[in-house]
Amino acid sequence: MAPKSEQSQSLSTQADPSSSSMDPLFHILKILPYSILRPPRLRLKLPSFALPSAMTVFALVLLTYFMVVSGIVYDVIVEPPGIGSTQDPTTGSVRPVVFLSGRVNGQYIIEGLSSGFMFVLGGMGIVLLDLALDKNRAKSVKVSYASAGISSLIIAYVMSMLFIRIKIPGYMR
């Protein structure tokens, strides 16, 4: 059995295959440029990123929510028209139509945006109701937040139900 020093030497040559069987020319090309050239001393600072404020994050989340519930992905993939048109049977004139009535799985762009706005209005009503519960605010501000929140929720609910009745005639009657 070989002594320990020979074993460790044979292990180190096996672990580094470039040292034992390297071409001498390659070794010179690998070492020579770095013996003459020196890397520059760069005084670069790592960029420091500050966390965005809570309102910035809230605005981004709200915008993303609006885009998702408005059907932006559907609008990009299918490319529906902004609004539709229908011909009046009595007069024969063409009038614009905002809601694609009778089709649950299709929408015009304005229909999606208006429905998404109503969902965001309802969500903002809930946020306003939450702000009305803050104990550090004046009573008049609390009342203002609560009344704005309740009215936002009521408007959003009534308009959403109206949109559903236009979209699906005879639904929930």
Phi, psi and omega in degrees: 000141183281151177297163184296324182296322179289324179294317181292327179291320180290327177292322181291327177286330177285326182288327181248090184290340182286336183281328186273320186240040181270139176294135182297324179294319177297321179298318179294316180293335180279324186266321189300312181298328183278347175277338180262312183274143176241139177291146180290153178270100180270135178251068181269141176255143175291136179293140179256126180254126176268145177293141178291158181290166182295323180290328177294316178296317179299317180295320179293320178293319180295319178296318177296318177300315179300316182293322181290312182285342177281346179083037180297322179297316176299317181295324179288319183285310187275331183055061178285164176289161180297310175221160179258183177215150177221154181262130179288125184292332183276316183263337181082003179277153179267129180236150181285149178232129182268325183256134176277089188288139175089348179245111181284328185263022176221154181204156168272163183296315181296325177299314179295318180293320180290321177294318177298322177296322179293322177295319178293322177299318176295320177295321177292328175298320177294320178296319178295322176296325177293320178293332179290343180272000181291129184281344184270005180261158177290157184295323180294323178291320177299316180295320179296314178297317182294317180292322177294321179293315180294317180293324177296317178296318181293316179298316181296319180293313182297316181292323178295320177293323176296319178298320180293320179293327176288319183292314182238092181298138179081008180275134177061042177238000000 
